[in-house]
């Protein structure tokens, strides 16, 4: 019998210097990744519906790619042994080979065949000279200039890209347009993928109002749910929108139990701080193995994480802060990779890019900060970045104006004007 998966308590008890009131971002990421596991169910779907899905197993190439030696250039194919070591070489033109139209003869010594890119190399040929390298071409012969081509040049070998039976695409790949094209090039009309991850979301708070309803004093429209739906849609998740749940323990418990019955993961916003009406923490704690963290990050300090249960069902829980920007930051830098792992994907780090700060950026060491920035090219073509303005965690407009996030690591102190910083561009992330 396989060993039981670790519980959250097992994971945090094995950590040194674990402090839920001051947990660094990297430690929080490690705890999350150690608790989540990929869904097991798979399904066969057509390529038309495979974009953004996760490959359930290695795809082995059913054929050699390319299937024949072929030309990498428009030009003339011939025997490399005919190349003179000291003078131009004259060759007789005996035919042509086009993509999809094979030259059926065998090219002899002193002969050549006009060939197009992708066309099958004629028998006897192993070298191609590009059209643009030739000046002396006539109706039935050409002259190779001395020293412009070597034996084997401009020939793509059979199986050079993929050998039959080799791995074409690895398990866990999130299928992009290029992978769909590759699968189609292998003649595969269907592919086996992991089933979609089911994620339940709801917002908590008596102050929240649904769209279309009038605002009373002290009320705000619920924006977090729509932000989360957009981010989860980009990941290709099936979303269970449970709306707004009021600050009532019975309603919250019912919502969590319903979500647990129908979803693999639950994401809430609000109710994980220390407010007198924040019953969410209390309900979370009664339903499962949940940690309540104060993470060394800004924005997004309060967060709940763990696994909740309802009879024989369980779901991973992410309790995010209520402030709109904090929801986005905690999702992208703590939740996103965990969901990808649950989808069966192999998360790859989002590339960091260096840019020069156009203005000083205040920062205290001891927490990771995610500042909203606008990256542009400076006068010398170098990448520069400036802040969008107010970095308050409730200022969602500043997130809309930004095109990148400035990452200031845990140990980093204040940034001087002209100093290099790491940024993550939103393009491809949001």
Kinemage of the C-alpha trace (Angstrom):
@kinemage 1
@onewidth
@group {chain A} dominant
@subgroup {mainchain}
@vectorlist {calphas} color= white
{ca unk a 1} P 0.000 0.000 0.000
{ca unk a 2} L 1.466 3.405 -0.979
{ca unk a 3} L 2.268 5.766 1.880
{ca unk a 4} L -0.370 8.321 2.817
{ca unk a 5} L 0.235 11.799 1.390
{ca unk a 6} L 1.604 14.300 3.902
{ca unk a 7} L -0.808 16.563 5.726
{ca unk a 8} L -0.272 20.281 6.056
{ca unk a 9} L 0.644 19.724 9.682
{ca unk a 10} L 3.277 17.161 8.640
{ca unk a 11} L 4.776 19.618 6.161
{ca unk a 12} L 4.972 22.653 8.435
{ca unk a 13} L 6.241 20.598 11.391
{ca unk a 14} L 9.186 19.458 9.265
{ca unk a 15} L 10.242 23.027 8.508
{ca unk a 16} L 12.904 24.820 10.453
{ca unk a 17} L 12.143 28.342 11.625
{ca unk a 18} L 8.481 28.032 10.630
{ca unk a 19} L 6.516 31.006 11.938
{ca unk a 20} L 2.951 31.454 10.642
{ca unk a 21} L 3.093 35.119 11.680
{ca unk a 22} L 6.167 35.850 9.556
{ca unk a 23} L 6.494 33.246 6.809
{ca unk a 24} L 8.709 34.217 3.849
{ca unk a 25} L 7.264 33.957 0.343
{ca unk a 26} L 9.616 31.156 -0.737
{ca unk a 27} L 8.737 29.052 2.303
{ca unk a 28} L 5.023 29.568 1.660
{ca unk a 29} L 5.494 28.462 -1.962
{ca unk a 30} L 7.319 25.325 -0.819
{ca unk a 31} L 4.588 24.383 1.663
{ca unk a 32} L 1.893 24.843 -0.970
{ca unk a 33} L 3.711 22.783 -3.609
{ca unk a 34} L 4.314 19.963 -1.109
{ca unk a 35} L 0.613 19.631 -0.292
{ca unk a 36} L -0.980 19.798 -3.752
{ca unk a 37} L -1.118 16.866 -6.164
{ca unk a 38} L -2.319 16.526 -9.773
{ca unk a 39} L -5.772 15.310 -10.722
{ca unk a 40} L -5.757 11.716 -11.950
{ca unk a 41} L -8.629 11.621 -14.454
{ca unk a 42} L -7.805 11.911 -18.155
{ca unk a 43} L -9.819 12.248 -21.345
{ca unk a 44} L -9.294 12.000 -25.087
{ca unk a 45} L -10.136 15.186 -27.004
{ca unk a 46} L -9.685 16.491 -30.539
{ca unk a 47} L -6.962 19.000 -31.393
{ca unk a 48} L -9.678 21.600 -31.990
{ca unk a 49} L -10.343 21.624 -28.236
{ca unk a 50} L -6.831 20.959 -26.914
{ca unk a 51} L -5.471 24.504 -26.594
{ca unk a 52} L -4.482 25.195 -22.984
{ca unk a 53} L -5.002 21.604 -21.859
{ca unk a 54} L -2.349 19.546 -20.063
{ca unk a 55} L -0.839 16.510 -21.766
{ca unk a 56} L -1.545 13.370 -19.706
{ca unk a 57} L 1.398 11.326 -21.003
{ca unk a 58} L 4.422 11.525 -23.273
{ca unk a 59} L 3.537 11.718 -26.965
{ca unk a 60} L 5.773 9.387 -28.973
{ca unk a 61} L 6.363 10.253 -32.593
{ca unk a 62} L 4.676 7.694 -34.892
{ca unk a 63} L 7.031 8.630 -37.727
{ca unk a 64} L 10.381 10.152 -38.587
{ca unk a 65} L 10.375 13.942 -38.976
{ca unk a 66} L 11.331 14.732 -41.639
{ca unk a 67} L 10.298 11.488 -43.279
{ca unk a 68} L 13.063 11.741 -45.918
{ca unk a 69} L 16.299 13.578 -46.449
{ca unk a 70} L 15.187 16.907 -47.910
{ca unk a 71} L 16.455 20.267 -49.014
{ca unk a 72} L 16.733 23.140 -46.573
{ca unk a 73} L 17.009 25.641 -49.446
{ca unk a 74} L 15.805 26.511 -52.919
{ca unk a 75} L 18.750 25.592 -55.129
{ca unk a 76} L 20.380 22.603 -56.824
{ca unk a 77} L 21.070 19.154 -55.370
{ca unk a 78} L 24.135 17.142 -56.387
{ca unk a 79} L 26.833 14.743 -55.174
{ca unk a 80} L 29.252 16.389 -52.745
{ca unk a 81} L 32.035 14.243 -54.142
{ca unk a 82} L 31.811 16.269 -57.381
{ca unk a 83} L 33.013 19.449 -55.702
{ca unk a 84} L 36.435 20.415 -57.049
{ca unk a 85} L 39.031 21.205 -54.416
{ca unk a 86} L 40.745 23.826 -56.584
{ca unk a 87} L 38.421 25.188 -59.277
{ca unk a 88} L 34.778 25.839 -60.211
{ca unk a 89} L 32.668 22.730 -60.905
{ca unk a 90} L 30.419 22.323 -63.939
{ca unk a 91} L 27.268 20.214 -63.485
{ca unk a 92} L 24.593 19.090 -65.940
{ca unk a 93} L 20.982 19.890 -64.945
{ca unk a 94} L 18.927 16.707 -65.414
{ca unk a 95} L 15.588 17.566 -63.815
{ca unk a 96} L 13.785 19.154 -60.917
{ca unk a 97} L 12.375 18.168 -57.501
{ca unk a 98} L 9.505 20.104 -55.950
{ca unk a 99} L 7.849 19.811 -52.549
{ca unk a 100} L 5.432 16.927 -53.038
{ca unk a 101} L 6.921 15.963 -56.409
{ca unk a 102} L 9.844 13.530 -56.124
{ca unk a 103} L 12.583 13.289 -58.774
{ca unk a 104} L 12.403 9.601 -59.652
{ca unk a 105} L 15.790 9.101 -61.282
{ca unk a 106} L 19.231 8.694 -59.767
{ca unk a 107} L 21.655 11.589 -60.061
{ca unk a 108} L 24.999 10.507 -61.486
{ca unk a 109} L 28.467 11.994 -61.202
{ca unk a 110} L 28.589 15.427 -62.872
{ca unk a 111} L 24.798 15.929 -62.670
{ca unk a 112} L 22.464 18.038 -60.563
{ca unk a 113} L 18.727 18.594 -60.020
{ca unk a 114} L 16.948 21.853 -59.369
{ca unk a 115} L 15.272 21.508 -55.964
{ca unk a 116} L 12.868 23.505 -53.813
{ca unk a 117} L 12.853 23.848 -50.017
{ca unk a 118} L 11.359 20.754 -48.404
{ca unk a 119} L 11.593 18.601 -51.508
{ca unk a 120} L 12.900 15.037 -51.112
{ca unk a 121} L 16.599 14.757 -51.915
{ca unk a 122} L 17.059 12.833 -55.200
{ca unk a 123} L 18.857 9.491 -55.064
{ca unk a 124} L 22.588 9.986 -55.228
{ca unk a 125} L 22.512 13.560 -53.856
{ca unk a 126} L 23.799 14.693 -50.480
{ca unk a 127} L 24.421 18.430 -50.953
{ca unk a 128} L 22.450 21.520 -51.991
{ca unk a 129} L 23.830 24.836 -53.207
{ca unk a 130} L 21.444 27.771 -52.664
{ca unk a 131} L 20.078 29.520 -55.735
{ca unk a 132} L 21.549 32.845 -54.618
{ca unk a 133} L 25.087 31.401 -54.509
{ca unk a 134} L 25.011 30.715 -58.269
{ca unk a 135} L 25.719 33.166 -61.071
{ca unk a 136} L 26.479 30.937 -64.060
{ca unk a 137} L 23.212 29.038 -64.714
{ca unk a 138} L 22.095 27.940 -68.165
{ca unk a 139} L 19.256 25.817 -69.531
{ca unk a 140} L 21.074 22.523 -69.097
{ca unk a 141} L 24.131 23.211 -66.956
{ca unk a 142} L 25.481 25.389 -64.146
{ca unk a 143} L 28.846 26.197 -62.641
{ca unk a 144} L 29.541 25.897 -58.925
{ca unk a 145} L 31.838 28.692 -57.740
{ca unk a 146} L 34.881 27.419 -55.916
{ca unk a 147} L 34.699 27.321 -52.107
{ca unk a 148} L 31.043 28.315 -51.582
{ca unk a 149} L 29.628 24.929 -50.553
{ca unk a 150} L 30.790 21.798 -48.743
{ca unk a 151} L 29.576 18.215 -48.865
{ca unk a 152} L 26.349 17.816 -46.859
{ca unk a 153} L 25.441 21.509 -46.821
{ca unk a 154} L 21.750 22.493 -46.787
{ca unk a 155} L 20.469 18.928 -46.441
{ca unk a 156} L 18.033 18.034 -43.671
{ca unk a 157} L 18.386 14.396 -42.666
{ca unk a 158} L 15.542 11.935 -42.209
{ca unk a 159} L 14.522 11.949 -38.534
{ca unk a 160} L 16.629 15.030 -37.830
{ca unk a 161} L 13.809 16.714 -35.884
{ca unk a 162} L 12.195 13.569 -34.457
{ca unk a 163} L 12.988 9.891 -34.730
{ca unk a 164} L 10.095 7.458 -34.870
{ca unk a 165} L 9.353 6.306 -31.307
{ca unk a 166} L 11.093 9.257 -29.630
{ca unk a 167} L 9.322 11.673 -27.280
{ca unk a 168} L 7.769 14.468 -29.304
{ca unk a 169} L 6.031 16.286 -26.413
{ca unk a 170} L 6.536 15.528 -22.733
{ca unk a 171} L 3.865 14.682 -20.198
{ca unk a 172} L 2.737 17.740 -18.278
{ca unk a 173} L 3.112 20.131 -21.197
{ca unk a 174} L 0.524 22.880 -21.310
{ca unk a 175} L -0.505 22.730 -24.941
{ca unk a 176} L 0.103 25.959 -26.854
{ca unk a 177} L -0.579 26.671 -30.537
{ca unk a 178} L 2.883 25.350 -31.455
{ca unk a 179} L 2.201 21.982 -29.781
{ca unk a 180} L -1.120 21.692 -31.626
{ca unk a 181} L 0.756 22.226 -34.880
{ca unk a 182} L 3.360 19.649 -33.919
{ca unk a 183} L 0.692 17.074 -33.077
{ca unk a 184} L -1.037 17.759 -36.389
{ca unk a 185} L 2.263 17.349 -38.238
{ca unk a 186} L 2.477 13.857 -36.716
{ca unk a 187} L -0.975 12.995 -38.026
{ca unk a 188} L -2.603 13.021 -34.584
{ca unk a 189} L -6.215 14.230 -34.623
{ca unk a 190} L -6.772 13.448 -30.916
{ca unk a 191} L -4.724 13.722 -27.755
{ca unk a 192} L -5.050 12.440 -24.172
{ca unk a 193} L -5.123 15.234 -21.607
{ca unk a 194} L -5.799 15.707 -17.916
{ca unk a 195} L -9.370 16.617 -17.108
{ca unk a 196} L -9.958 20.276 -16.378
{ca unk a 197} L -9.345 21.441 -12.838
{ca unk a 198} L -12.548 22.459 -11.065
{ca unk a 199} L -12.181 25.600 -8.960
{ca unk a 200} L -14.916 27.097 -6.768
{ca unk a 201} L -14.725 30.795 -5.931
{ca unk a 202} L -16.706 33.097 -3.669
{ca unk a 203} L -16.244 36.458 -1.986
{ca unk a 204} L -17.026 37.060 1.667
{ca unk a 205} L -18.254 40.184 3.406
{ca unk a 206} L -21.451 42.028 4.309
{ca unk a 207} L -20.099 45.151 2.602
{ca unk a 208} L -20.075 43.540 -0.848
{ca unk a 209} L -22.749 44.223 -3.447
{ca unk a 210} L -23.340 42.285 -6.662
{ca unk a 211} L -23.280 44.060 -10.006
{ca unk a 212} L -26.621 45.568 -10.922
{ca unk a 213} L -27.604 46.296 -7.328
{ca unk a 214} L -27.595 49.850 -5.876
{ca unk a 215} L -24.792 50.848 -3.519
{ca unk a 216} L -25.672 51.875 0.024
{ca unk a 217} L -23.287 53.872 2.232
{ca unk a 218} L -20.344 51.683 3.208
{ca unk a 219} L -20.943 49.150 0.410
{ca unk a 220} L -18.619 48.331 -2.510
{ca unk a 221} L -19.120 46.295 -5.641
{ca unk a 222} L -17.546 42.843 -5.600
{ca unk a 223} L -14.678 43.056 -8.105
{ca unk a 224} L -12.498 40.211 -6.815
{ca unk a 225} L -14.713 37.459 -8.160
{ca unk a 226} L -14.478 38.850 -11.677
{ca unk a 227} L -10.727 39.244 -11.432
{ca unk a 228} L -10.415 35.639 -10.242
{ca unk a 229} L -12.719 34.384 -12.999
{ca unk a 230} L -10.525 36.083 -15.586
{ca unk a 231} L -7.300 34.673 -14.164
{ca unk a 232} L -8.745 31.170 -13.809
{ca unk a 233} L -10.183 31.271 -17.330
{ca unk a 234} L -6.694 32.052 -18.646
{ca unk a 235} L -5.491 28.884 -16.919
{ca unk a 236} L -8.273 26.835 -18.520
{ca unk a 237} L -10.027 25.897 -15.263
{ca unk a 238} L -13.686 24.991 -14.917
{ca unk a 239} L -15.050 27.679 -12.608
{ca unk a 240} L -17.848 27.274 -10.067
{ca unk a 241} L -18.937 30.827 -9.241
{ca unk a 242} L -20.656 30.774 -5.855
{ca unk a 243} L -21.195 34.512 -5.653
{ca unk a 244} L -21.044 36.476 -2.400
{ca unk a 245} L -21.321 34.759 0.968
{ca unk a 246} L -22.331 36.932 3.902
{ca unk a 247} L -20.482 37.111 7.228
{ca unk a 248} L -22.540 34.382 8.820
{ca unk a 249} L -20.915 31.170 10.139
{ca unk a 250} L -23.788 28.918 9.019
{ca unk a 251} L -23.821 30.371 5.493
{ca unk a 252} L -20.043 30.153 5.262
{ca unk a 253} L -19.997 26.538 6.412
{ca unk a 254} L -22.662 25.586 3.875
{ca unk a 255} L -20.712 27.326 1.127
{ca unk a 256} L -17.475 25.538 2.010
{ca unk a 257} L -19.189 22.156 2.185
{ca unk a 258} L -20.886 22.690 -1.193
{ca unk a 259} L -17.609 23.839 -2.749
{ca unk a 260} L -15.781 20.849 -1.313
{ca unk a 261} L -18.323 18.494 -2.875
{ca unk a 262} L -17.919 19.957 -6.356
{ca unk a 263} L -14.400 21.320 -6.757
{ca unk a 264} L -10.734 20.371 -6.542
{ca unk a 265} L -9.747 23.778 -5.194
{ca unk a 266} L -11.549 26.608 -3.440
{ca unk a 267} L -10.470 30.242 -3.654
{ca unk a 268} L -12.054 32.821 -1.393
{ca unk a 269} L -11.346 36.513 -1.013
{ca unk a 270} L -11.740 38.344 2.264
{ca unk a 271} L -12.227 37.111 5.788
{ca unk a 272} L -8.659 35.963 6.538
{ca unk a 273} L -7.539 39.038 8.454
{ca unk a 274} L -8.258 39.870 12.095
{ca unk a 275} L -11.533 41.784 11.834
{ca unk a 276} L -14.244 41.163 14.416
{ca unk a 277} L -16.679 39.994 11.709
{ca unk a 278} L -14.209 37.748 9.894
{ca unk a 279} L -15.906 34.424 10.626
{ca unk a 280} L -14.275 32.817 7.612
{ca unk a 281} L -11.154 31.817 9.548
{ca unk a 282} L -13.230 30.167 12.251
{ca unk a 283} L -15.221 28.123 9.723
{ca unk a 284} L -12.121 27.151 7.744
{ca unk a 285} L -10.457 25.880 10.894
{ca unk a 286} L -13.392 23.651 11.806
{ca unk a 287} L -13.534 21.984 8.382
{ca unk a 288} L -9.972 20.877 7.848
{ca unk a 289} L -6.221 21.229 8.123
{ca unk a 290} L -5.704 24.943 7.495
{ca unk a 291} L -2.835 27.312 8.272
{ca unk a 292} L -3.359 31.035 8.681
{ca unk a 293} L -0.313 32.953 7.593
{ca unk a 294} L 1.041 36.422 7.783
{ca unk a 295} L 3.336 36.261 4.794
{ca unk a 296} L 6.384 38.487 4.473
{ca unk a 297} L 5.062 40.147 1.329
{ca unk a 298} L 3.417 43.350 0.199
{ca unk a 299} L 0.660 43.461 -0.855
{ca unk a 300} L -1.028 40.270 0.325
{ca unk a 301} L 0.115 39.672 3.892
{ca unk a 302} L -2.826 37.650 5.317
{ca unk a 303} L -3.583 34.312 3.661
{ca unk a 304} L -5.110 30.976 4.576
{ca unk a 305} L -3.997 27.730 2.994
{ca unk a 306} L -4.744 24.078 3.539
{ca unk a 307} L -7.196 21.307 2.805
{ca unk a 308} L -10.807 21.157 3.922
{ca unk a 309} L -13.068 18.117 4.054
{ca unk a 310} L -16.722 17.227 3.783
{ca unk a 311} L -17.342 13.543 4.495
{ca unk a 312} L -15.298 11.654 1.855
{ca unk a 313} L -14.549 14.726 -0.306
{ca unk a 314} L -11.695 17.185 0.111
{ca unk a 315} L -10.447 20.300 -1.636
{ca unk a 316} L -7.361 22.497 -1.481
{ca unk a 317} L -8.201 25.871 0.018
{ca unk a 318} L -6.678 29.254 -0.813
{ca unk a 319} L -8.075 32.003 1.390
{ca unk a 320} L -6.887 35.259 -0.173
{ca unk a 321} L -7.025 38.781 1.248
{ca unk a 322} L -9.935 41.059 0.410
{ca unk a 323} L -8.047 43.954 -1.158
{ca unk a 324} L -8.234 43.761 -4.978
{ca unk a 325} L -4.529 44.124 -5.791
{ca unk a 326} L -3.577 41.752 -2.972
{ca unk a 327} L -5.893 39.153 -4.537
{ca unk a 328} L -4.064 39.421 -7.867
{ca unk a 329} L -0.585 39.370 -6.346
{ca unk a 330} L -1.226 36.376 -4.080
{ca unk a 331} L -2.887 34.532 -6.965
{ca unk a 332} L -0.048 35.066 -9.429
{ca unk a 333} L 2.838 34.515 -7.053
{ca unk a 334} L 1.457 31.852 -4.693
{ca unk a 335} L -1.655 30.205 -6.165
{ca unk a 336} L -1.014 30.042 -9.918
{ca unk a 337} L 1.839 27.503 -9.844
{ca unk a 338} L -0.076 25.366 -7.351
{ca unk a 339} L -3.080 25.213 -9.683
{ca unk a 340} L -0.821 24.325 -12.615
{ca unk a 341} L 0.608 21.456 -10.560
{ca unk a 342} L -2.919 20.297 -9.726
{ca unk a 343} L -3.757 20.429 -13.445
{ca unk a 344} L -0.862 18.046 -14.053
{ca unk a 345} L 1.277 20.697 -15.719
{ca unk a 346} L 4.956 21.167 -15.049
{ca unk a 347} L 5.231 24.771 -13.823
{ca unk a 348} L 8.161 26.700 -15.224
{ca unk a 349} L 9.385 29.897 -13.572
{ca unk a 350} L 8.121 33.077 -15.196
{ca unk a 351} L 11.225 34.795 -16.650
{ca unk a 352} L 12.600 37.755 -14.729
{ca unk a 353} L 13.897 40.680 -16.780
{ca unk a 354} L 16.317 43.339 -15.567
{ca unk a 355} L 15.356 47.003 -15.929
{ca unk a 356} L 16.719 50.279 -14.580
{ca unk a 357} L 14.592 52.122 -12.043
{ca unk a 358} L 13.770 55.642 -13.241
{ca unk a 359} L 13.027 56.801 -9.687
{ca unk a 360} L 14.006 55.702 -6.173
{ca unk a 361} L 11.797 52.962 -4.712
{ca unk a 362} L 11.473 52.816 -0.913
{ca unk a 363} L 11.742 49.326 0.550
{ca unk a 364} L 12.522 47.706 3.904
{ca unk a 365} L 14.419 44.440 4.054
{ca unk a 366} L 12.505 41.509 5.521
{ca unk a 367} L 9.629 41.122 3.096
{ca unk a 368} L 9.117 40.528 -0.620
{ca unk a 369} L 7.416 43.413 -2.390
{ca unk a 370} L 5.538 43.384 -5.687
{ca unk a 371} L 5.306 46.911 -7.043
{ca unk a 372} L 3.190 47.870 -10.055
{ca unk a 373} L 5.353 49.291 -12.816
{ca unk a 374} L 5.391 50.634 -16.365
{ca unk a 375} L 8.343 49.340 -18.408
{ca unk a 376} L 9.502 51.210 -21.514
{ca unk a 377} L 12.633 51.648 -23.614
{ca unk a 378} L 14.925 54.487 -22.618
{ca unk a 379} L 16.809 56.844 -24.935
{ca unk a 380} L 19.646 54.341 -25.311
{ca unk a 381} L 17.295 51.441 -25.996
{ca unk a 382} L 17.726 50.023 -22.507
{ca unk a 383} L 14.731 48.761 -20.541
{ca unk a 384} L 13.618 51.183 -17.824
{ca unk a 385} L 10.758 51.036 -15.350
{ca unk a 386} L 8.774 53.444 -13.182
{ca unk a 387} L 6.047 52.966 -10.612
{ca unk a 388} L 2.431 53.531 -11.612
{ca unk a 389} L 1.851 55.756 -8.602
{ca unk a 390} L 0.094 54.799 -5.387
{ca unk a 391} L 0.888 51.197 -4.435
{ca unk a 392} L -2.017 50.760 -2.024
{ca unk a 393} L -3.483 47.255 -2.156
{ca unk a 394} L -6.967 48.629 -2.842
{ca unk a 395} L -5.944 50.747 -5.843
{ca unk a 396} L -6.982 48.427 -8.674
{ca unk a 397} L -6.671 51.198 -11.277
{ca unk a 398} L -2.900 51.246 -10.796
{ca unk a 399} L -2.816 47.528 -11.655
{ca unk a 400} L -4.732 48.263 -14.852
{ca unk a 401} L -2.250 50.987 -15.827
{ca unk a 402} L 0.784 48.764 -15.181
{ca unk a 403} L 2.407 46.486 -17.764
{ca unk a 404} L 4.758 44.739 -15.351
{ca unk a 405} L 5.392 43.866 -11.742
{ca unk a 406} L 8.604 44.975 -10.058
{ca unk a 407} L 9.912 42.173 -7.814
{ca unk a 408} L 11.844 43.336 -4.767
{ca unk a 409} L 13.173 40.256 -2.915
{ca unk a 410} L 13.001 39.543 0.810
{ca unk a 411} L 16.486 40.781 1.656
{ca unk a 412} L 16.376 43.835 -0.643
{ca unk a 413} L 16.408 47.309 0.862
{ca unk a 414} L 15.603 50.621 -0.855
{ca unk a 415} L 16.306 50.964 -4.583
{ca unk a 416} L 18.248 53.987 -5.810
{ca unk a 417} L 17.488 55.762 -9.074
{ca unk a 418} L 19.328 54.000 -11.916
{ca unk a 419} L 19.689 50.714 -10.009
{ca unk a 420} L 18.688 47.491 -11.763
{ca unk a 421} L 15.570 45.671 -10.572
{ca unk a 422} L 13.799 42.456 -11.611
{ca unk a 423} L 10.490 42.771 -13.398
{ca unk a 424} L 7.900 40.331 -14.739
{ca unk a 425} L 6.000 41.533 -17.784
{ca unk a 426} L 2.252 41.032 -17.638
{ca unk a 427} L 2.108 39.968 -21.276
{ca unk a 428} L 1.699 36.198 -21.160
{ca unk a 429} L 1.005 36.216 -17.419
{ca unk a 430} L -2.207 38.218 -17.136
